[in-house]
Amino acid sequence: MIKRPFVDLEKLKEIVQTYPTPFHLYDEAGIRRNARRLKKAFAWNPGFKEYFAVKATPNPTILQILKEEGCGIDCSSYTELLMAETLGFRGDDIMFSSNVTPHEDYQLTSKLGGTINLDDFTDIETLQEVAGIPETISCRYNPGGDFQIDNQIMDTPGEAKYGFTYDQLESGCRILKSKGARYFGIHAFLASNTVANEYYPVLARILFQTAVKLQRATGAHISFINLSGGVGIPYHPDQKETDIMAIGDGVRKAFEEVLVPAGMGDVSIYTELGRYMLGPYGCLITTAMHEKHIYKEYIGLDACAVDLMRPAMYGAYHHITVMGKEAWPCNCMYDVTGGLCENNDKFAIDRMLPKIEIGDLIVIHDTGAHGYAMGYNYNGKLRSAEILLREDGATECIRRRETPADYFATLDFTGLFREQVKV
């Protein structure tokens, strides 16, 4: 099966005349279309809101697009909160979910009026001391054990460092209520990057049942349930795409079967999607610059794991298109590499591709989430630019590429490199 880029060769040749490779390219039209599709899937719930996970793609221009589409944002650090503040996110538009949380993070979230999602029972006392207990509060739930769908283990929450046990959740709600909290939320993340349409409905049913039990036990008013992230994308071309309309309908059925009979039909549903929202609408554009023939055939790109570390870190699959050769036979086996001094700096291993020649433009798919965001500077490598393909076909640099001056900016050489390291 063929996985087609959202940009064609002619447009790409035009773009690289202005922006040299490598760079991450984002599709504004696709992002907006997908945000509207998600909103439609959950339109049955009047209080529905998507809180985009900033950590997936922390770029202000991208966040502004999502804001225009009615999304809030989920922050996990002080820096992400500062970005939220700068973009004008306030109050109910901010969800703050973190762990091992510095005091200043709670204080800034409180100042902005965002909703704090507590990760641990001991955080209750900390929050009271440093920022006070707000009227609206959320707690992250970890049911432990294995998370299964149709007897298939999807993940192991019992091994995760996040969340309250149920007993802690019950005790925590009582304490929070006694300290002035009036509106409560429950949050859980039990599996990552699953394309199974059953994931959200199964998770929702667990959280709905927990909410009913919790409200009856403590009298706490559960006003929202946050399904968090975990809805995946088809990285492989032969994977079936997630059906967000079917997912939304599955959650609706669980809602009507569990919450409505319990008199909790006013509960709002929240999501914190990152990969689903942005993954397919970004790609890494790079150029083949080297070939090597030893015990294997290697193609070296001008990008490396600094620009996309998922393959090196997880062995993750990202589809590769050799632009202009989409119809050519994939009869050459390559390891596709970057130039880091690490043997795991490989975008693909033993990948069957068309014959690649030096200068070919290469598209590495599905880097719109957890792509640029996970970059680093090992080997003194500099991170690439981020470019937005606007709906009208124009392009905009939404983050310039790094320079040596950026790399040395946190060091004090008292002028030693002043001449050599000019912007």
C-alpha positions in Angstrom: 0.0 0.0 0.0 1.1 3.6 -0.7 1.3 6.3 1.9 1.1 9.6 0.1 2.6 12.9 1.5 0.4 15.9 1.8 2.7 17.8 -0.5 3.8 16.9 -4.0 7.3 17.1 -5.6 6.8 20.3 -7.4 5.6 22.1 -4.3 8.5 20.6 -2.3 11.1 21.8 -4.9 9.6 25.3 -4.6 9.7 25.2 -0.8 13.4 24.0 -0.5 14.4 27.0 -2.7 13.6 29.1 0.4 14.1 26.7 3.2 17.1 24.3 2.9 16.5 20.8 4.2 16.1 19.3 6.7 12.9 20.8 8.1 9.6 19.7 9.6 6.7 20.7 7.4 3.1 21.0 8.7 -0.2 21.0 6.9 -2.5 23.7 8.2 -5.5 22.5 6.2 -5.2 18.9 7.5 -4.8 20.1 11.1 -8.0 22.2 10.9 -9.9 19.5 9.2 -9.0 17.0 11.8 -9.8 19.3 14.7 -13.3 19.8 13.3 -13.7 16.1 12.8 -12.9 15.4 16.4 -15.3 18.1 17.6 -18.1 16.6 15.4 -17.4 13.1 16.8 -18.2 14.3 20.4 -20.8 16.9 19.5 -23.4 14.8 21.5 -21.7 16.0 24.7 -22.4 19.7 25.3 -19.3 20.2 27.5 -16.8 18.4 25.3 -13.4 20.0 24.9 -10.1 18.9 23.4 -7.0 20.0 25.4 -4.2 19.5 22.9 -1.1 18.0 24.5 1.5 20.8 24.1 4.4 18.4 24.6 3.6 16.7 21.3 4.1 19.9 19.2 5.1 22.9 21.3 4.9 25.5 18.6 3.0 28.7 19.2 1.7 29.0 15.6 0.3 25.4 15.7 -1.3 26.1 19.1 -2.9 29.3 17.8 -4.4 27.3 14.9 -5.9 24.8 17.4 -7.1 27.7 19.6 -9.0 29.1 16.6 -10.6 25.7 16.2 -11.9 25.8 19.8 -9.3 23.6 21.5 -7.7 24.2 24.9 -4.2 23.0 25.8 -2.8 20.5 28.2 0.5 21.7 29.7 3.0 19.7 31.7 5.7 22.2 32.7 6.3 25.8 33.6 7.6 26.6 30.2 4.5 25.3 28.5 2.4 27.3 30.8 4.3 30.5 29.8 3.6 29.6 26.2 -0.1 29.3 27.1 -0.1 32.6 28.8 1.6 34.3 25.9 -1.0 33.0 23.5 -3.9 34.2 25.7 -5.0 30.8 27.0 -6.7 31.3 30.4 -9.0 29.6 32.8 -10.9 26.7 31.4 -8.7 26.6 28.3 -5.8 25.2 30.3 -5.4 21.7 31.8 -2.2 21.2 33.8 -1.1 17.5 34.0 2.4 16.8 35.4 4.2 14.6 37.9 7.0 15.3 40.4 5.8 18.9 40.1 7.8 22.0 41.1 5.9 24.5 43.3 6.2 27.3 40.8 4.3 25.2 38.2 1.3 25.0 40.5 1.5 28.7 41.3 1.5 29.7 37.7 -1.4 27.4 36.8 -3.3 28.9 39.7 -2.5 32.4 38.5 -3.8 31.6 35.0 -6.9 29.9 36.4 -6.1 26.6 34.8 -7.4 23.3 36.0 -4.8 21.3 37.9 -4.8 17.5 37.4 -3.1 16.1 40.5 -0.9 13.0 39.8 -0.4 11.8 43.4 -2.2 11.8 46.8 0.7 13.7 48.4 0.2 16.5 45.9 -2.9 17.6 47.7 -0.9 18.9 50.7 1.7 20.4 48.5 -0.9 22.2 46.4 -2.6 23.6 49.5 0.7 24.9 50.8 2.0 26.6 47.7 -1.2 27.7 45.8 -4.3 26.8 47.7 -7.0 24.3 46.8 -9.2 25.6 43.9 -12.9 25.1 43.5 -12.3 22.9 40.4 -9.7 20.1 40.7 -8.9 16.9 38.8 -7.2 13.7 39.9 -5.4 11.2 37.8 -6.5 7.6 38.3 -4.4 4.5 37.9 -6.4 1.2 38.2 -3.3 -0.9 38.3 -2.9 -4.3 36.7 -3.1 -4.8 33.0 -5.3 -2.9 30.6 -7.0 -5.3 28.2 -9.3 -5.1 25.3 -10.9 -8.4 24.2 -8.4 -10.3 26.4 -5.5 -8.6 24.6 -3.1 -6.7 26.9 -2.8 -3.2 25.6 -0.6 -1.8 28.3 0.3 -2.3 32.0 -0.9 0.6 34.2 0.4 -1.2 37.3 3.9 -0.6 36.0 3.3 3.1 35.3 4.5 5.8 37.7 1.3 7.9 37.3 -1.9 8.4 39.2 -3.9 7.6 42.4 -5.1 4.2 43.4 -8.8 4.0 43.8 -8.6 4.1 47.6 -6.4 7.2 47.3 -8.8 8.7 44.9 -11.7 8.2 47.4 -9.7 9.6 50.3 -8.3 12.4 48.2 -11.8 13.6 47.1 -13.0 13.7 50.7 -10.0 15.8 51.7 -10.2 18.1 48.7 -13.9 18.6 49.3 -13.3 19.5 53.0 -10.7 22.0 51.8 -13.1 23.8 49.5 -13.1 22.0 46.2 -16.6 21.8 44.6 -16.1 20.4 41.1 -14.1 17.3 40.4 -12.6 15.6 37.4 -11.2 12.2 36.8 -8.4 11.6 34.3 -6.6 8.4 33.1 -4.2 7.3 30.4 -4.1 3.5 30.1 -2.6 2.8 26.7 -0.4 4.6 24.2 -0.8 5.0 20.4 -3.6 2.4 19.9 -5.5 2.4 16.6 -8.1 0.1 18.1 -11.5 2.0 18.0 -12.5 0.2 21.2 -9.8 1.9 23.3 -11.6 5.1 24.2 -15.0 3.4 24.8 -13.5 0.8 27.1 -11.5 3.4 29.0 -14.6 5.6 29.2 -16.7 2.8 30.7 -14.0 2.2 33.3 -13.9 5.9 34.2 -17.7 6.3 34.1 -18.1 3.4 36.5 -15.4 4.8 38.8 -17.0 8.2 38.7 -20.4 6.8 39.8 -18.8 4.8 42.6 -16.7 7.8 43.7 -19.6 10.3 43.7 -21.8 7.9 45.7 -19.0 7.2 48.2 -17.8 10.8 48.8 -20.6 13.1 47.6 -18.1 14.9 45.4 -19.7 16.4 42.3 -17.9 14.9 39.3 -18.2 17.5 36.6 -15.9 16.2 34.0 -14.1 13.1 32.9 -10.8 13.4 30.9 -10.0 10.5 28.6 -6.5 11.9 28.0 -4.6 10.7 25.0 -3.7 7.3 23.6 -5.7 7.4 20.3 -3.1 6.5 17.7 -2.3 6.9 14.1 -1.5 4.4 11.3 2.3 4.8 11.0 2.4 1.7 8.7 0.7 2.1 5.3 -1.1 -1.2 5.8 -2.6 -0.2 9.2 -6.3 0.8 9.3 -6.9 4.4 10.2 -8.6 5.2 13.5 -12.3 6.0 13.0 -12.9 8.9 15.3 -16.7 9.0 14.6 -17.0 5.4 15.7 -14.9 6.2 18.8 -17.1 9.1 19.7 -20.2 7.0 19.3 -18.7 4.2 21.4 -18.1 6.7 24.2 -21.6 8.0 23.9 -23.1 4.6 24.3 -21.0 4.0 27.5 -22.1 7.4 28.7 -25.8 6.7 28.2 -25.5 3.2 29.8 -23.5 4.2 32.9 -23.7 7.9 33.7 -27.2 8.8 32.6 -28.9 6.2 34.7 -26.8 7.3 37.7 -28.2 10.9 37.3 -24.8 12.1 36.0 -25.8 13.1 32.5 -24.3 16.6 32.9 -20.7 15.3 33.0 -18.4 16.9 30.4 -16.0 14.8 28.4 -12.5 16.0 27.8 -9.7 14.7 25.6 -6.0 15.4 25.6 -4.9 14.2 22.2 -1.5 15.0 20.7 -0.5 12.3 18.2 -4.0 11.9 16.8 -4.4 15.7 16.3 -1.0 16.4 14.7 0.9 13.3 13.8 -0.2 12.8 10.2 -0.1 16.5 9.5 3.7 16.9 9.8 6.6 15.3 8.0 10.4 15.6 8.0 11.8 16.8 4.7 15.4 15.8 4.1 17.8 15.2 1.3 19.9 12.1 0.5 23.5 13.3 0.7 25.7 10.1 1.1 25.7 6.5 0.1 27.9 3.7 1.5 28.5 0.2 0.3 30.0 -2.2 2.9 28.3 -5.2 4.5 25.0 -3.4 3.9 23.7 -0.6 1.7 23.4 2.7 3.5 21.8 6.0 2.5 22.8 9.0 4.6 20.5 11.9 5.0 21.1 15.5 6.0 18.7 14.9 8.9 19.5 12.7 11.9 18.0 11.6 15.2 18.3 15.1 16.5 15.4 15.9 14.1 13.4 12.7 14.8 14.5 10.4 17.6 11.5 8.0 17.7 13.2 5.4 15.4 16.4 5.5 17.4 14.7 5.6 20.8 11.9 3.1 20.3 12.7 1.4 17.0 9.5 3.2 15.8 8.4 2.8 12.2 8.1 5.9 10.1 7.2 5.5 6.5 9.6 6.9 3.9 8.7 8.3 0.4 11.4 9.0 -2.1 9.8 12.0 -3.9 9.3 11.6 -7.6 9.8 7.8 -7.4 6.5 6.9 -5.8 5.7 4.6 -8.8 9.2 3.0 -8.9 9.6 -0.5 -7.7 10.9 -0.9 -4.1 13.7 -3.2 -5.1 16.6 -1.8 -3.1 17.2 -2.6 0.6 18.8 0.2 2.7 19.5 1.3 6.2 18.6 5.0 6.1 20.8 6.9 8.5 21.8 10.2 9.9 25.2 11.4 10.8 25.4 11.0 14.5 28.2 9.1 16.2 25.6 6.5 17.3 24.8 3.3 15.4 21.1 3.6 16.3 20.9 6.9 14.3 18.8 5.1 11.7 15.4 6.1 10.3 14.9 2.7 8.8 16.7 -0.7 8.9 16.5 -3.1 5.9 13.8 -1.0 4.3 12.9 -1.8 0.7 12.8 1.5 -1.2 13.2 2.7 -4.8 16.8 3.3 -5.9 17.9 6.4 -4.1 20.4 8.9 -5.7 22.3 11.7 -4.0 20.1 14.8 -4.0 16.8 13.0 -3.9 14.2 14.6 -1.6 13.0 12.3 1.1 9.8 12.6 3.1 9.6 10.9 6.5 6.0 10.7 7.4 4.0 11.3 10.5 6.3 13.5 12.4 3.7 16.1 13.3 3.6 15.0 17.0 6.6 13.9 19.1 8.9 14.7 16.1 10.6 18.1 16.5 9.5 18.2 20.1 11.8 15.4 21.2 14.9 16.9 19.5 18.2 17.4 21.3 21.8 18.6 20.5 24.0 15.5 20.8 27.2 15.8 18.8 26.6 19.5 18.7 24.0 18.9 16.0 21.6 21.8 15.5 17.8 21.3 15.3 16.0 22.0 12.0 13.4 24.6 11.1 9.6 24.2 11.3 7.7 25.3 8.3 3.9 25.7 7.9 2.2 25.0 4.6 -0.8 27.4 4.8 -4.2 26.6 3.5 -3.7 28.9 0.5 -0.4 27.1 -0.5 1.9 29.8 1.0 4.7 28.7 3.4 5.7 30.3 6.6 8.8 29.7 8.8 7.2 29.1 12.3 10.6 28.2 13.9 13.9 29.0 12.4 16.7 26.5 12.3 19.2 26.6 15.1 22.6 28.3 14.7 25.9 27.7 16.5 25.1 30.9 18.5 22.0 29.1 19.9 24.1 26.1 20.9 26.6 28.3 22.8 24.0 30.7 24.2 24.0 29.1 27.7 27.8 29.1 28.0 30.0 32.0 29.1 33.2 32.1 27.1 33.8 35.8 27.9 34.1 36.6 24.2 36.3 33.6 23.2 33.9 32.5 20.4 32.3 35.9 19.8 33.6 36.2 16.3 33.2 32.6 15.3 29.6 32.3 16.6 27.7 35.0 14.9 24.0 34.6 14.2 
